[in-house]
């Protein structure tokens, strides 16, 4: 599913090239959340921000963070990918995510269509998580055993790390013939 923010913003009569304030984020979230009635388990929802330069922290908190929480906690489970996001927006999203980690102890990360530090995730990732994202990008889906060999770690440690990354919504998993395959968003 692709959600073009411009269409919803136009319906809300927003004409500026920035998405700012809590009320705007909240209203946009409510309108877009109505689209999730037909979502399938494991589906990737692309949020297209084409045309917007600035997303302020209040908007990010009310819109992006709420979407990420919903994608993690609801059934069916889905993934978020941000598209057409500006450098300023990336910086502000990362700032909000860091604040959540420091103040509330919650880690957030989200996939994007842009390359950021040689991977496509906005958020604070460990070196192992970055290695896994890069490995999955190259291999287009693989098992935890193959990732364990690549990382040179035990299978239990690798499985725990993959489950944490899946819980954050930054990788997908698919069951095929009793094997679980992991892939990027």
PyMOL commands that set and color helices and strands:
alter all, ss='L'
color gray80, all
select helices_A, chain A and resi 5-11+22-38+57-73+87-104+127-139+144-151+155-168
alter helices_A, ss='H'
color red, helices_A
select strands_A, chain A and resi 2-4+18-19+44-48+54-55+79-83+109-116+119-123+171-176+179-184
alter strands_A, ss='S'
color yellow, strands_A
deselect
rebuild
show_as cartoon
